[in-house]
């Protein structure tokens, strides 16, 4: 779907999308207390417990997350 939106906006749409992405990356880096990707390390990563247990009405009830852990 996003491909169609970018195509409809043409070059100006692509430029605006990249501006939004740059702004979001800068904001997220700032919230982490760094100014560049080079400053990121493992201390920025923390495991998060699931909010709810998957069930039949979940978006992906049969997805086994354990299979995709590193």
C-alpha positions as CSV (number, residue, x, y, z in Angstrom):
1,X,0.0,0.0,0.0
2,X,2.8,2.5,0.8
3,X,4.3,2.0,-2.6
4,X,1.1,3.4,-4.2
5,X,1.1,6.3,-1.8
6,X,4.7,7.2,-2.7
7,X,4.0,6.8,-6.4
8,X,1.0,9.1,-6.1
9,X,3.1,11.8,-4.3
10,X,5.9,11.5,-6.8
11,X,9.3,12.9,-6.0
12,X,7.8,15.4,-3.4
13,X,6.1,12.5,-1.7
14,X,9.3,10.5,-1.4
15,X,11.3,13.5,-0.2
16,X,8.6,14.2,2.5
17,X,8.6,10.5,3.6
18,X,12.4,10.6,4.0
19,X,12.1,13.9,6.0
20,X,9.6,12.2,8.3
21,X,11.8,9.2,8.7
22,X,14.8,11.3,9.5
23,X,12.9,13.3,12.1
24,X,11.6,10.1,13.7
25,X,15.1,8.5,13.9
26,X,16.6,11.7,15.4
27,X,13.8,11.8,18.0
28,X,14.3,8.2,18.9
29,X,18.0,8.6,19.2
30,X,17.5,11.6,21.5
31,X,15.1,9.6,23.7
32,X,17.9,7.1,24.1
33,X,20.3,9.8,25.0
34,X,22.6,9.4,22.0
35,X,23.2,11.5,18.9
36,X,24.2,8.8,16.4
37,X,23.8,5.1,15.6
38,X,27.5,4.6,16.4
39,X,26.7,5.4,20.1
40,X,24.1,2.6,20.4
41,X,25.1,-0.5,22.2
42,X,23.5,-3.5,23.9
43,X,22.6,-1.4,26.9
44,X,19.8,0.2,24.8
45,X,18.1,-3.2,24.4
46,X,15.8,-4.6,27.1
47,X,13.4,-7.6,26.8
48,X,9.8,-6.8,27.2
49,X,7.2,-9.2,28.5
50,X,4.0,-9.7,26.4
51,X,1.1,-7.6,27.4
52,X,-1.4,-10.3,26.7
53,X,-1.2,-14.0,26.1
54,X,-2.0,-15.0,22.5
55,X,-5.4,-16.6,22.0
56,X,-7.7,-17.6,19.2
57,X,-8.8,-14.0,18.5
58,X,-5.2,-12.7,18.4
59,X,-3.8,-11.4,15.1
60,X,-1.3,-14.3,15.0
61,X,-2.6,-17.0,17.4
62,X,-0.4,-19.8,16.0
63,X,2.8,-17.8,15.8
64,X,5.5,-19.3,18.1
65,X,7.8,-16.4,19.0
66,X,10.3,-18.8,20.5
67,X,11.2,-20.1,17.0
68,X,12.3,-16.6,16.0
69,X,14.5,-15.6,19.0
70,X,18.2,-15.1,18.3
